[in-house]
Amino acid sequence: MRSKLADLETGFKQYQKAVAEILGNMQRLVNAKRATRDIFNDSETLLKSADALDEGYGGEVAARQVNYAVMAGASLLALLMLLTGAVTGAAVVCVLLRRRYLAVEQDFDGVSARLSEVSAQFAATRSPTQCQATEGLGLM
């Protein structure tokens, strides 16, 4: 019976050694299981945060596209206004210059006519001898 007891004790020592190793590693196993559970539980929160971040970036990109479209439209409008203003301005300047030219031409015609009248009156009031004398001096 002693031999049987010795065999059982030898078998139990191997079993006890295996149980001690398992119990020694139990804390690491518990920690690993806890970490796995925490990762699983936190993954949902992390996924929601990532989705919110993606939506936020999507909104920013959409807003930037709207900003770019508005800037492009405003630039085209400004260019159109500049070109229209340049053409209109040139046309207005041409019209004003033409009016001024016509006014100066009328003034010149008026001055010319008045000069002819004064010359005729001056010639009529002078005697022929006075006219010859002033012509010789270069006054007429």
The first five atom37 places (N, CA, C, CB, O) and aatype in JSON, in Angstrom:
{
  "aatype": [12, 1, 15, 11, 10, 0, 3, 10, 6, 16, 7, 13, 11, 5, 18, 5, 11, 0, 19, 0, 6, 9, 10, 7, 2, 12, 5, 1, 10, 19, 2, 0, 11, 1, 0, 16, 1, 3, 9, 13, 2, 3, 15, 6, 16, 10, 10, 11, 15, 0, 3, 0, 10, 3, 6, 7, 18, 7, 7, 6, 19, 0, 0, 1, 5, 19, 2, 18, 0, 19, 12, 0, 7, 0, 15, 10, 10, 0, 10, 10, 12, 10, 10, 16, 7, 0, 19, 16, 7, 0, 0, 19, 19, 4, 19, 10, 10, 1, 1, 1, 18, 10, 0, 19, 6, 5, 3, 13, 3, 7, 19, 15, 0, 1, 10, 15, 6, 19, 15, 0, 5, 13, 0, 0, 16, 1, 15, 14, 16, 5, 4, 5, 0, 16, 6, 7, 10, 7, 10, 12],
  "atom_mask": [
    [1, 1, 1, 1, 1],
    [1, 1, 1, 1, 1],
    [1, 1, 1, 1, 1],
    [1, 1, 1, 1, 1],
    [1, 1, 1, 1, 1],
    [1, 1, 1, 1, 1],
    [1, 1, 1, 1, 1],
    [1, 1, 1, 1, 1],
    [1, 1, 1, 1, 1],
    [1, 1, 1, 1, 1],
    [1, 1, 1, 0, 1],
    [1, 1, 1, 1, 1],
    [1, 1, 1, 1, 1],
    [1, 1, 1, 1, 1],
    [1, 1, 1, 1, 1],
    [1, 1, 1, 1, 1],
    [1, 1, 1, 1, 1],
    [1, 1, 1, 1, 1],
    [1, 1, 1, 1, 1],
    [1, 1, 1, 1, 1],
    [1, 1, 1, 1, 1],
    [1, 1, 1, 1, 1],
    [1, 1, 1, 1, 1],
    [1, 1, 1, 0, 1],
    [1, 1, 1, 1, 1],
    [1, 1, 1, 1, 1],
    [1, 1, 1, 1, 1],
    [1, 1, 1, 1, 1],
    [1, 1, 1, 1, 1],
    [1, 1, 1, 1, 1],
    [1, 1, 1, 1, 1],
    [1, 1, 1, 1, 1],
    [1, 1, 1, 1, 1],
    [1, 1, 1, 1, 1],
    [1, 1, 1, 1, 1],
    [1, 1, 1, 1, 1],
    [1, 1, 1, 1, 1],
    [1, 1, 1, 1, 1],
    [1, 1, 1, 1, 1],
    [1, 1, 1, 1, 1],
    [1, 1, 1, 1, 1],
    [1, 1, 1, 1, 1],
    [1, 1, 1, 1, 1],
    [1, 1, 1, 1, 1],
    [1, 1, 1, 1, 1],
    [1, 1, 1, 1, 1],
    [1, 1, 1, 1, 1],
    [1, 1, 1, 1, 1],
    [1, 1, 1, 1, 1],
    [1, 1, 1, 1, 1],
    [1, 1, 1, 1, 1],
    [1, 1, 1, 1, 1],
    [1, 1, 1, 1, 1],
    [1, 1, 1, 1, 1],
    [1, 1, 1, 1, 1],
    [1, 1, 1, 0, 1],
    [1, 1, 1, 1, 1],
    [1, 1, 1, 0, 1],
    [1, 1, 1, 0, 1],
    [1, 1, 1, 1, 1],
    [1, 1, 1, 1, 1],
    [1, 1, 1, 1, 1],
    [1, 1, 1, 1, 1],
    [1, 1, 1, 1, 1],
    [1, 1, 1, 1, 1],
    [1, 1, 1, 1, 1],
    [1, 1, 1, 1, 1],
    [1, 1, 1, 1, 1],
    [1, 1, 1, 1, 1],
    [1, 1, 1, 1, 1],
    [1, 1, 1, 1, 1],
    [1, 1, 1, 1, 1],
    [1, 1, 1, 0, 1],
    [1, 1, 1, 1, 1],
    [1, 1, 1, 1, 1],
    [1, 1, 1, 1, 1],
    [1, 1, 1, 1, 1],
    [1, 1, 1, 1, 1],
    [1, 1, 1, 1, 1],
    [1, 1, 1, 1, 1],
    [1, 1, 1, 1, 1],
    [1, 1, 1, 1, 1],
    [1, 1, 1, 1, 1],
    [1, 1, 1, 1, 1],
    [1, 1, 1, 0, 1],
    [1, 1, 1, 1, 1],
    [1, 1, 1, 1, 1],
    [1, 1, 1, 1, 1],
    [1, 1, 1, 0, 1],
    [1, 1, 1, 1, 1],
    [1, 1, 1, 1, 1],
    [1, 1, 1, 1, 1],
    [1, 1, 1, 1, 1],
    [1, 1, 1, 1, 1],
    [1, 1, 1, 1, 1],
    [1, 1, 1, 1, 1],
    [1, 1, 1, 1, 1],
    [1, 1, 1, 1, 1],
    [1, 1, 1, 1, 1],
    [1, 1, 1, 1, 1],
    [1, 1, 1, 1, 1],
    [1, 1, 1, 1, 1],
    [1, 1, 1, 1, 1],
    [1, 1, 1, 1, 1],
    [1, 1, 1, 1, 1],
    [1, 1, 1, 1, 1],
    [1, 1, 1, 1, 1],
    [1, 1, 1, 1, 1],
    [1, 1, 1, 1, 1],
    [1, 1, 1, 0, 1],
    [1, 1, 1, 1, 1],
    [1, 1, 1, 1, 1],
    [1, 1, 1, 1, 1],
    [1, 1, 1, 1, 1],
    [1, 1, 1, 1, 1],
    [1, 1, 1, 1, 1],
    [1, 1, 1, 1, 1],
    [1, 1, 1, 1, 1],
    [1, 1, 1, 1, 1],
    [1, 1, 1, 1, 1],
    [1, 1, 1, 1, 1],
    [1, 1, 1, 1, 1],
    [1, 1, 1, 1, 1],
    [1, 1, 1, 1, 1],
    [1, 1, 1, 1, 1],
    [1, 1, 1, 1, 1],
    [1, 1, 1, 1, 1],
    [1, 1, 1, 1, 1],
    [1, 1, 1, 1, 1],
    [1, 1, 1, 1, 1],
    [1, 1, 1, 1, 1],
    [1, 1, 1, 1, 1],
    [1, 1, 1, 1, 1],
    [1, 1, 1, 1, 1],
    [1, 1, 1, 1, 1],
    [1, 1, 1, 0, 1],
    [1, 1, 1, 1, 1],
    [1, 1, 1, 0, 1],
    [1, 1, 1, 1, 1],
    [1, 1, 1, 1, 1]
  ],
  "atom_positions": [
    [[0.8, -1.13, 0.0], [0.0, 0.0, 0.0], [0.89, 1.25, 0.0], [-0.94, -0.03, 1.17], [0.54, 2.29, -0.57]],
    [[2.02, 1.12, 0.65], [2.96, 2.24, 0.64], [3.41, 2.56, -0.76], [4.15, 1.95, 1.52], [3.59, 3.73, -1.11]],
    [[3.6, 1.56, -1.55], [4.06, 1.83, -2.91], [2.95, 2.53, -3.71], [4.48, 0.52, -3.61], [3.2, 3.42, -4.53]],
    [[1.74, 2.08, -3.43], [0.61, 2.7, -4.13], [0.49, 4.16, -3.67], [-0.73, 1.91, -3.87], [0.19, 5.04, -4.48]],
    [[0.7, 4.41, -2.42], [0.64, 5.75, -1.87], [1.79, 6.6, -2.43], [0.7, 5.7, -0.33], [1.61, 7.79, -2.7]],
    [[2.94, 6.01, -2.59], [4.09, 6.71, -3.15], [3.8, 7.05, -4.61], [5.38, 5.86, -3.03], [4.16, 8.14, -5.07]],
    [[3.16, 6.15, -5.33], [2.82, 6.42, -6.74], [1.79, 7.56, -6.81], [2.25, 5.12, -7.44], [1.87, 8.44, -7.67]],
    [[0.83, 7.52, -5.9], [-0.17, 8.58, -5.89], [0.46, 9.92, -5.53], [-1.29, 8.24, -4.9], [0.11, 10.96, -6.09]],
    [[1.38, 9.88, -4.59], [2.06, 11.12, -4.19], [2.87, 11.67, -5.35], [2.98, 10.88, -2.97], [2.9, 12.88, -5.56]],
    [[3.53, 10.82, -6.11], [4.3, 11.27, -7.27], [3.36, 11.85, -8.32], [5.13, 10.09, -7.88], [3.65, 12.9, -8.89]],
    [[2.26, 11.19, -8.58], [1.28, 11.7, -9.54], [0.67, 13.01, -9.06], [0.0, 0.0, 0.0], [0.42, 13.92, -9.85]],
    [[0.42, 13.08, -7.73], [-0.18, 14.3, -7.16], [0.8, 15.47, -7.25], [-0.6, 14.07, -5.7], [0.39, 16.61, -7.46]],
    [[2.13, 15.18, -7.07], [3.13, 16.25, -7.16], [3.14, 16.84, -8.57], [4.54, 15.72, -6.78], [3.25, 18.05, -8.73]],
    [[3.02, 15.99, -9.57], [2.97, 16.5, -10.94], [1.7, 17.34, -11.15], [3.02, 15.33, -11.97], [1.72, 18.4, -11.77]],
    [[0.6, 16.82, -10.6], [-0.67, 17.53, -10.7], [-0.6, 18.85, -9.95], [-1.83, 16.67, -10.16], [-1.06, 19.88, -10.43]],
    [[0.01, 18.81, -8.74], [0.14, 20.01, -7.91], [1.04, 21.02, -8.61], [0.72, 19.66, -6.52], [0.77, 22.22, -8.53]],
    [[2.09, 20.58, -9.28], [3.0, 21.47, -10.0], [2.24, 22.15, -11.15], [4.25, 20.68, -10.54], [2.37, 23.36, -11.37]],
    [[1.44, 21.37, -11.89], [0.66, 21.93, -13.0], [-0.37, 22.94, -12.49], [-0.04, 20.81, -13.78], [-0.57, 23.99, -13.09]],
    [[-1.03, 22.6, -11.35], [-2.02, 23.51, -10.77], [-1.33, 24.77, -10.28], [-2.79, 22.84, -9.61], [-1.88, 25.86, -10.45]],
    [[-0.15, 24.66, -9.69], [0.59, 25.84, -9.21], [0.98, 26.74, -10.38], [1.87, 25.4, -8.43], [0.91, 27.96, -10.28]],
    [[1.38, 26.13, -11.49], [1.72, 26.94, -12.67], [0.5, 27.67, -13.2], [2.32, 26.06, -13.78], [0.56, 28.84, -13.58]],
    [[-0.61, 26.96, -13.23], [-1.85, 27.59, -13.7], [-2.26, 28.72, -12.77], [-3.0, 26.54, -13.81], [-2.62, 29.8, -13.23]],
    [[-2.2, 28.46, -11.46], [-2.56, 29.5, -10.5], [-1.57, 30.66, -10.55], [-2.62, 28.91, -9.08], [-1.95, 31.81, -10.34]],
    [[-0.31, 30.36, -10.82], [0.69, 31.43, -10.94], [0.43, 32.3, -12.17], [0.0, 0.0, 0.0], [0.67, 33.51, -12.15]],
    [[-0.06, 31.69, -13.19], [-0.37, 32.44, -14.42], [-1.79, 32.98, -14.43], [-0.15, 31.56, -15.64], [-2.19, 33.67, -15.36]],
    [[-2.55, 32.67, -13.42], [-3.95, 33.06, -13.36], [-4.12, 34.57, -13.4], [-4.6, 32.49, -12.12], [-5.01, 35.08, -14.09]],
    [[-3.29, 35.3, -12.66], [-3.43, 36.75, -12.62], [-3.17, 37.34, -14.01], [-2.45, 37.37, -11.6], [-3.88, 38.25, -14.45]],
    [[-2.16, 36.81, -14.71], [-1.9, 37.29, -16.07], [-3.05, 36.93, -17.0], [-0.57, 36.71, -16.62], [-3.41, 37.71, -17.88]],
    [[-3.63, 35.76, -16.81], [-4.77, 35.35, -17.62], [-5.99, 36.23, -17.34], [-5.12, 33.88, -17.34], [-6.7, 36.62, -18.26]],
    [[-6.21, 36.54, -16.07], [-7.32, 37.42, -15.7], [-7.09, 38.81, -16.28], [-7.47, 37.5, -14.15], [-8.01, 39.43, -16.82]],
    [[-5.86, 39.28, -16.18], [-5.54, 40.61, -16.74], [-5.75, 40.62, -18.25], [-4.08, 41.0, -16.41], [-6.27, 41.6, -18.8]],
    [[-5.34, 39.55, -18.93], [-5.52, 39.47, -20.38], [-7.0, 39.45, -20.73], [-4.83, 38.22, -20.95], [-7.43, 40.13, -21.66]],
    [[-7.79, 38.68, -19.97], [-9.24, 38.64, -20.24], [-9.87, 40.0, -19.98], [-9.93, 37.56, -19.36], [-10.73, 40.44, -20.74]],
    [[-9.45, 40.67, -18.9], [-9.99, 42.0, -18.57], [-9.62, 43.0, -19.68], [-9.44, 42.49, -17.2], [-10.45, 43.81, -20.09]],
    [[-8.38, 42.93, -20.15], [-7.95, 43.83, -21.23], [-8.75, 43.56, -22.5], [-6.45, 43.66, -21.51], [-9.13, 44.5, -23.2]],
    [[-9.01, 42.3, -22.78], [-9.81, 41.95, -23.95], [-11.22, 42.51, -23.82], [-9.87, 40.43, -24.14], [-11.76, 43.06, -24.78]],
    [[-11.81, 42.37, -22.64], [-13.15, 42.9, -22.41], [-13.16, 44.42, -22.53], [-13.67, 42.47, -21.03], [-14.07, 45.0, -23.12]],
    [[-12.14, 45.07, -21.96], [-12.06, 46.54, -22.04], [-11.92, 47.01, -23.49], [-10.89, 47.07, -21.2], [-12.56, 47.98, -23.9]],
    [[-11.09, 46.31, -24.23], [-10.91, 46.67, -25.65], [-12.23, 46.51, -26.39], [-9.81, 45.8, -26.33], [-12.62, 47.38, -27.17]],
    [[-12.92, 45.4, -26.13], [-14.21, 45.17, -26.79], [-15.22, 46.24, -26.4], [-14.75, 43.77, -26.44], [-15.93, 46.77, -27.26]],
    [[-15.29, 46.56, -25.12], [-16.25, 47.57, -24.65], [-15.9, 48.96, -25.19], [-16.3, 47.59, -23.11], [-16.79, 49.72, -25.58]],
    [[-14.62, 49.28, -25.19], [-14.19, 50.61, -25.66], [-14.22, 50.73, -27.17], [-12.8, 50.92, -25.15], [-14.22, 51.84, -27.7]],
    [[-14.24, 49.62, -27.88], [-14.22, 49.68, -29.33], [-15.48, 50.35, -29.87], [-14.07, 48.27, -29.93], [-15.43, 51.06, -30.88]],
    [[-16.6, 50.15, -29.21], [-17.85, 50.78, -29.66], [-17.76, 52.29, -29.51], [-19.06, 50.24, -28.86], [-18.15, 53.04, -30.41]],
    [[-17.23, 52.75, -28.37], [-17.06, 54.19, -28.15], [-16.06, 54.76, -29.15], [-16.58, 54.47, -26.7], [-16.28, 55.83, -29.72]],
    [[-14.97, 54.03, -29.37], [-13.96, 54.48, -30.33], [-14.53, 54.54, -31.74], [-12.73, 53.54, -30.29], [-14.24, 55.47, -32.49]],
    [[-15.34, 53.56, -32.11], [-15.97, 53.55, -33.42], [-16.91, 54.75, -33.57], [-16.74, 52.24, -33.65], [-16.93, 55.4, -34.62]],
    [[-17.7, 55.04, -32.53], [-18.61, 56.2, -32.58], [-17.81, 57.5, -32.71], [-19.5, 56.25, -31.32], [-18.19, 58.4, -33.46]],
    [[-16.7, 57.59, -31.99], [-15.86, 58.78, -32.07], [-15.25, 58.93, -33.46], [-14.74, 58.73, -31.01], [-15.19, 60.03, -34.01]],
    [[-14.8, 57.81, -34.02], [-14.23, 57.84, -35.38], [-15.29, 58.24, -36.39], [-13.63, 56.48, -35.75], [-15.0, 59.0, -37.31]],
    [[-16.51, 57.74, -36.24], [-17.6, 58.12, -37.15], [-17.92, 59.61, -37.02], [-18.85, 57.29, -36.86], [-18.12, 60.3, -38.03]],
    [[-17.95, 60.11, -35.79], [-18.23, 61.54, -35.58], [-17.12, 62.39, -36.2], [-18.35, 61.86, -34.06], [-17.4, 63.43, -36.8]],
    [[-15.89, 61.95, -36.06], [-14.76, 62.68, -36.65], [-14.87, 62.67, -38.17], [-13.43, 62.05, -36.2], [-14.63, 63.69, -38.82]],
    [[-15.23, 61.53, -38.73], [-15.39, 61.43, -40.19], [-16.5, 62.35, -40.68], [-15.69, 59.98, -40.6], [-16.36, 63.02, -41.7]],
    [[-17.61, 62.39, -39.95], [-18.72, 63.28, -40.33], [-18.29, 64.74, -40.22], [-19.95, 63.02, -39.43], [-18.65, 65.56, -41.06]],
    [[-17.51, 65.05, -39.17], [-17.03, 66.43, -39.01], [-16.13, 66.84, -40.17], [0.0, 0.0, 0.0], [-16.27, 67.94, -40.71]],
    [[-15.21, 65.95, -40.54], [-14.34, 66.26, -41.67], [-15.13, 66.35, -42.96], [-13.24, 65.2, -41.81], [-14.84, 67.19, -43.82]],
    [[-16.13, 65.49, -43.11], [-16.97, 65.54, -44.3], [-17.7, 66.88, -44.4], [0.0, 0.0, 0.0], [-17.79, 67.46, -45.48]],
    [[-18.2, 67.36, -43.27], [-18.88, 68.66, -43.24], [-17.92, 69.8, -43.58], [0.0, 0.0, 0.0], [-18.29, 70.73, -44.3]],
    [[-16.7, 69.73, -43.06], [-15.71, 70.76, -43.36], [-15.36, 70.77, -44.84], [-14.43, 70.54, -42.52], [-15.25, 71.83, -45.46]],
    [[-15.19, 69.59, -45.41], [-14.86, 69.5, -46.84], [-16.01, 70.07, -47.67], [-14.57, 68.04, -47.24], [-15.77, 70.8, -48.63]],
    [[-17.24, 69.73, -47.31], [-18.39, 70.26, -48.04], [-18.46, 71.78, -47.92], [-19.7, 69.62, -47.51], [-18.76, 72.47, -48.89]],
    [[-18.18, 72.29, -46.72], [-18.2, 73.74, -46.53], [-17.1, 74.41, -47.36], [-18.02, 74.1, -45.04], [-17.31, 75.48, -47.92]],
    [[-15.95, 73.77, -47.43], [-14.86, 74.34, -48.24], [-15.24, 74.33, -49.71], [-13.56, 73.56, -48.03], [-14.92, 75.28, -50.43]],
    [[-15.9, 73.28, -50.16], [-16.31, 73.24, -51.56], [-17.29, 74.36, -51.86], [-16.92, 71.88, -51.91], [-17.23, 74.97, -52.93]],
    [[-18.19, 74.62, -50.93], [-19.13, 75.73, -51.11], [-18.35, 77.05, -51.13], [-20.2, 75.74, -49.97], [-18.64, 77.93, -51.94]],
    [[-17.36, 77.2, -50.23], [-16.55, 78.42, -50.2], [-15.81, 78.61, -51.52], [-15.55, 78.38, -49.03], [-15.78, 79.72, -52.06]],
    [[-15.23, 77.53, -52.05], [-14.51, 77.63, -53.32], [-15.46, 78.01, -54.45], [-13.81, 76.31, -53.64], [-15.12, 78.81, -55.31]],
    [[-16.65, 77.43, -54.44], [-17.63, 77.75, -55.48], [-18.05, 79.22, -55.38], [-18.88, 76.82, -55.37], [-18.18, 79.9, -56.4]],
    [[-18.27, 79.71, -54.16], [-18.66, 81.12, -53.98], [-17.52, 82.04, -54.4], [-19.04, 81.38, -52.5], [-17.76, 83.07, -55.04]],
    [[-16.28, 81.68, -54.05], [-15.14, 82.51, -54.45], [-14.99, 82.54, -55.98], [-13.84, 81.99, -53.81], [-14.72, 83.58, -56.56]],
    [[-15.17, 81.38, -56.61], [-15.07, 81.33, -58.07], [-16.16, 82.19, -58.71], [-15.17, 79.87, -58.57], [-15.9, 82.93, -59.66]],
    [[-17.38, 82.09, -58.2], [-18.47, 82.9, -58.72], [-18.22, 84.39, -58.53], [0.0, 0.0, 0.0], [-18.46, 85.19, -59.43]],
    [[-17.74, 84.75, -57.34], [-17.45, 86.16, -57.07], [-16.33, 86.67, -57.97], [-17.08, 86.36, -55.59], [-16.37, 87.81, -58.44]],
    [[-15.33, 85.84, -58.2], [-14.22, 86.24, -59.09], [-14.72, 86.45, -60.51], [-13.11, 85.17, -59.08], [-14.35, 87.43, -61.17]],
    [[-15.55, 85.53, -60.98], [-16.09, 85.7, -62.34], [-16.97, 86.94, -62.44], [-16.9, 84.46, -62.75], [-16.92, 87.67, -63.43]],
    [[-17.77, 87.17, -61.41], [-18.61, 88.37, -61.39], [-17.76, 89.64, -61.39], [-19.54, 88.35, -60.16], [-18.05, 90.59, -62.11]],
    [[-16.7, 89.64, -60.58], [-15.81, 90.81, -60.54], [-15.14, 91.03, -61.89], [-14.74, 90.63, -59.43], [-15.02, 92.16, -62.36]],
    [[-14.7, 89.93, -62.53], [-14.07, 90.05, -63.84], [-15.07, 90.58, -64.86], [-13.52, 88.69, -64.3], [-14.73, 91.45, -65.68]],
    [[-16.29, 90.07, -64.82], [-17.32, 90.54, -65.73], [-17.62, 92.02, -65.51], [-18.6, 89.72, -65.56], [-17.76, 92.79, -66.46]],
    [[-17.71, 92.41, -64.24], [-17.96, 93.82, -63.93], [-16.8, 94.69, -64.39], [-18.19, 94.01, -62.41], [-17.0, 95.8, -64.9]],
    [[-15.57, 94.18, -64.22], [-14.4, 94.94, -64.64], [-14.41, 95.13, -66.14], [-13.11, 94.23, -64.2], [-14.18, 96.24, -66.63]],
    [[-14.67, 94.05, -66.89], [-14.71, 94.15, -68.34], [-15.86, 95.04, -68.8], [-14.85, 92.77, -68.97], [-15.69, 95.88, -69.69]],
    [[-17.03, 94.87, -68.2], [-18.18, 95.69, -68.54], [-17.91, 97.16, -68.21], [-19.44, 95.2, -67.81], [-18.23, 98.06, -68.98]],
    [[-17.31, 97.36, -67.05], [-16.98, 98.73, -66.64], [-15.96, 99.37, -67.56], [0.0, 0.0, 0.0], [-16.05, 100.56, -67.86]],
    [[-14.98, 98.59, -68.02], [-13.96, 99.12, -68.92], [-14.58, 99.5, -70.26], [-12.83, 98.1, -69.13], [-14.28, 100.56, -70.81]],
    [[-15.44, 98.64, -70.78], [-16.1, 98.93, -72.07], [-17.03, 100.11, -71.92], [-16.88, 97.69, -72.58], [-17.05, 101.01, -72.75]],
    [[-17.81, 100.11, -70.85], [-18.74, 101.22, -70.61], [-17.97, 102.51, -70.38], [-19.65, 100.92, -69.39], [-18.33, 103.57, -70.9]],
    [[-16.9, 102.43, -69.61], [-16.08, 103.62, -69.35], [-15.48, 104.17, -70.63], [0.0, 0.0, 0.0], [-15.47, 105.39, -70.84]],
    [[-14.99, 103.29, -71.48], [-14.41, 103.73, -72.75], [-15.49, 104.39, -73.62], [-13.76, 102.55, -73.5], [-15.23, 105.4, -74.27]],
    [[-16.68, 103.81, -73.63], [-17.77, 104.38, -74.42], [-18.17, 105.75, -73.88], [-18.99, 103.44, -74.42], [-18.41, 106.68, -74.66]],
    [[-18.23, 105.88, -72.57], [-18.58, 107.17, -71.96], [-17.52, 108.21, -72.28], [-18.73, 107.03, -70.43], [-17.85, 109.35, -72.6]],
    [[-16.25, 107.82, -72.21], [-15.16, 108.76, -72.53], [-15.26, 109.19, -73.99], [-13.77, 108.11, -72.25], [-15.08, 110.37, -74.3]],
    [[-15.56, 108.25, -74.89], [-15.71, 108.6, -76.31], [-16.85, 109.59, -76.51], [-15.94, 107.34, -77.16], [-16.71, 110.56, -77.25]],
    [[-17.97, 109.33, -75.87], [-19.12, 110.23, -76.0], [-18.78, 111.61, -75.46], [-20.35, 109.65, -75.25], [-19.09, 112.62, -76.09]],
    [[-18.13, 111.66, -74.29], [-17.77, 112.96, -73.71], [-16.76, 113.71, -74.58], [-17.19, 112.76, -72.3], [-16.87, 114.92, -74.76]],
    [[-15.8, 112.98, -75.11], [-14.81, 113.64, -75.99], [-15.47, 114.16, -77.26], [-13.67, 112.66, -76.35], [-15.16, 115.25, -77.74]],
    [[-16.39, 113.37, -77.8], [-17.09, 113.81, -79.02], [-17.91, 115.06, -78.73], [-18.02, 112.67, -79.57], [-17.9, 116.01, -79.51]],
    [[-18.62, 115.07, -77.59], [-19.4, 116.27, -77.22], [-18.49, 117.48, -77.05], [-20.2, 116.02, -75.92], [-18.8, 118.58, -77.5]],
    [[-17.37, 117.26, -76.39], [-16.43, 118.37, -76.17], [-15.87, 118.88, -77.49], [-15.27, 117.92, -75.24], [-15.72, 120.08, -77.69]],
    [[-15.57, 117.94, -78.41], [-15.07, 118.34, -79.72], [-16.11, 119.18, -80.46], [-14.69, 117.1, -80.56], [-15.79, 120.2, -81.06]],
    [[-17.38, 118.71, -80.41], [-18.44, 119.47, -81.08], [-18.62, 120.84, -80.45], [-19.76, 118.69, -81.04], [-18.85, 121.83, -81.15]],
    [[-18.52, 120.91, -79.12], [-18.65, 122.2, -78.44], [-17.51, 123.13, -78.83], [-18.68, 122.01, -76.9], [-17.73, 124.32, -79.07]],
    [[-16.29, 122.6, -78.88], [-15.14, 123.44, -79.27], [-15.28, 123.88, -80.72], [-13.8, 122.67, -79.07], [-14.96, 125.01, -81.07]],
    [[-15.77, 122.97, -81.57], [-15.97, 123.3, -82.98], [-17.01, 124.42, -83.12], [-16.41, 122.05, -83.78], [-16.84, 125.34, -83.92]],
    [[-18.09, 124.32, -82.33], [-19.11, 125.37, -82.37], [-18.55, 126.7, -81.85], [-20.35, 124.96, -81.53], [-18.81, 127.77, -82.4]],
    [[-17.76, 126.6, -80.77], [-17.14, 127.81, -80.24], [-16.22, 128.44, -81.28], [-16.36, 127.5, -78.95], [-16.19, 129.65, -81.46]],
    [[-15.45, 127.57, -81.96], [-14.53, 128.08, -82.98], [-15.3, 128.73, -84.12], [-13.65, 126.94, -83.52], [-14.93, 129.79, -84.62]],
    [[-16.4, 128.07, -84.52], [-17.23, 128.65, -85.59], [-17.8, 129.99, -85.13], [-18.38, 127.67, -85.99], [-17.84, 130.95, -85.9]],
    [[-18.24, 130.04, -83.87], [-18.77, 131.3, -83.34], [-17.7, 132.38, -83.28], [0.0, 0.0, 0.0], [-17.95, 133.53, -83.65]],
    [[-16.53, 132.02, -82.82], [-15.43, 133.0, -82.74], [-15.04, 133.43, -84.15], [-14.19, 132.39, -81.99], [-14.77, 134.61, -84.38]],
    [[-15.01, 132.49, -85.07], [-14.66, 132.82, -86.46], [-15.67, 133.78, -87.06], [-14.58, 131.54, -87.3], [-15.32, 134.76, -87.73]],
    [[-16.95, 133.47, -86.8], [-18.0, 134.35, -87.34], [-17.9, 135.73, -86.72], [-19.41, 133.76, -87.08], [-18.02, 136.74, -87.41]],
    [[-17.67, 135.78, -85.42], [-17.55, 137.08, -84.74], [-16.33, 137.83, -85.23], [-17.47, 136.89, -83.22], [-16.37, 139.05, -85.39]],
    [[-15.25, 137.13, -85.47], [-14.04, 137.76, -85.99], [-14.28, 138.32, -87.39], [-12.87, 136.75, -86.01], [-13.8, 139.4, -87.72]],
    [[-15.02, 137.59, -88.18], [-15.36, 138.09, -89.53], [-16.21, 139.35, -89.44], [-16.11, 137.0, -90.35], [-16.0, 140.31, -90.19]],
    [[-17.18, 139.35, -88.49], [-18.02, 140.53, -88.31], [-17.18, 141.73, -87.87], [-19.11, 140.25, -87.27], [-17.33, 142.82, -88.42]],
    [[-16.31, 141.52, -86.91], [-15.49, 142.62, -86.4], [-14.57, 143.12, -87.5], [-14.67, 142.17, -85.16], [-14.37, 144.33, -87.65]],
    [[-14.01, 142.19, -88.26], [-13.12, 142.6, -89.35], [-13.88, 143.41, -90.39], [-12.47, 141.37, -90.01], [-13.37, 144.4, -90.92]],
    [[-15.11, 142.97, -90.69], [-15.91, 143.69, -91.68], [-16.28, 145.08, -91.15], [-17.18, 142.89, -92.03], [-16.23, 146.06, -91.89]],
    [[-16.65, 145.16, -89.87], [-16.98, 146.46, -89.28], [-15.74, 147.35, -89.25], [-17.55, 146.29, -87.86], [-15.83, 148.55, -89.52]],
    [[-14.63, 146.78, -88.93], [-13.39, 147.55, -88.87], [-13.01, 148.05, -90.27], [-12.25, 146.7, -88.27], [-12.58, 149.19, -90.45]],
    [[-13.18, 147.17, -91.23], [-12.84, 147.56, -92.61], [-13.8, 148.63, -93.12], [-12.86, 146.33, -93.55], [-13.4, 149.51, -93.88]],
    [[-15.06, 148.55, -92.72], [-16.06, 149.51, -93.19], [-15.85, 150.88, -92.57], [-17.46, 149.01, -92.88], [-16.14, 151.9, -93.2]],
    [[-15.34, 150.91, -91.34], [-15.16, 152.19, -90.66], [-13.86, 152.87, -91.06], [-15.19, 151.99, -89.15], [-13.69, 154.06, -90.76]],
    [[-12.99, 152.23, -91.69], [-11.71, 152.83, -92.05], [-11.75, 153.33, -93.49], [-10.56, 151.81, -91.87], [-12.46, 152.81, -94.35]],
    [[-10.99, 154.32, -93.69], [-10.9, 154.85, -95.06], [-9.89, 154.04, -95.84], [-10.51, 156.36, -95.05], [-9.04, 153.38, -95.25]],
    [[-9.96, 154.07, -97.16], [-9.01, 153.3, -97.98], [-7.57, 153.71, -97.72], [-9.33, 153.48, -99.46], [-6.69, 152.85, -97.81]],
    [[-7.28, 154.94, -97.42], [-5.9, 155.35, -97.15], [-5.4, 154.74, -95.86], [-5.79, 156.88, -97.08], [-4.24, 154.32, -95.77]],
    [[-6.26, 154.68, -94.86], [-5.85, 154.07, -93.58], [-5.57, 152.59, -93.78], [-6.95, 154.27, -92.51], [-4.67, 152.03, -93.16]],
    [[-6.36, 151.97, -94.64], [-6.18, 150.53, -94.89], [-4.85, 150.3, -95.55], [-7.31, 149.96, -95.77], [-4.14, 149.35, -95.22]],
    [[-4.47, 151.19, -96.52], [-3.19, 151.02, -97.21], [-2.04, 151.26, -96.24], [-3.09, 151.96, -98.42], [-1.01, 150.59, -96.32]],
    [[-2.21, 152.2, -95.35], [-1.13, 152.52, -94.41], [-0.94, 151.39, -93.41], [-1.44, 153.83, -93.66], [0.2, 151.07, -93.06]],
    [[-2.0, 150.8, -92.95], [-1.87, 149.73, -91.98], [-1.38, 148.46, -92.63], [-3.18, 149.48, -91.27], [-0.73, 147.64, -91.99]],
    [[-1.71, 148.29, -93.95], [-1.21, 147.11, -94.64], [0.3, 147.19, -94.79], [-1.87, 146.96, -96.02], [0.99, 146.17, -94.69]],
    [[0.8, 148.35, -95.02], [2.25, 148.53, -95.17], [2.99, 148.28, -93.88], [0.0, 0.0, 0.0], [4.15, 147.88, -93.91]],
    [[2.34, 148.52, -92.74], [2.96, 148.27, -91.43], [2.81, 146.8, -91.0], [2.35, 149.19, -90.36], [3.43, 146.38, -90.03]],
    [[2.01, 146.05, -91.69], [1.76, 144.66, -91.35], [0.74, 144.48, -90.26], [0.0, 0.0, 0.0], [0.7, 143.44, -89.61]],
    [[-0.09, 145.51, -90.05], [-1.11, 145.44, -89.03], [-2.4, 144.84, -89.54], [-1.37, 146.8, -88.48], [-3.25, 144.44, -88.75]],
    [[-2.55, 144.76, -90.82], [-3.8, 144.26, -91.37], [-3.63, 142.98, -92.07], [-4.4, 145.23, -92.27], [-4.6, 142.42, -92.59]]
  ]
}
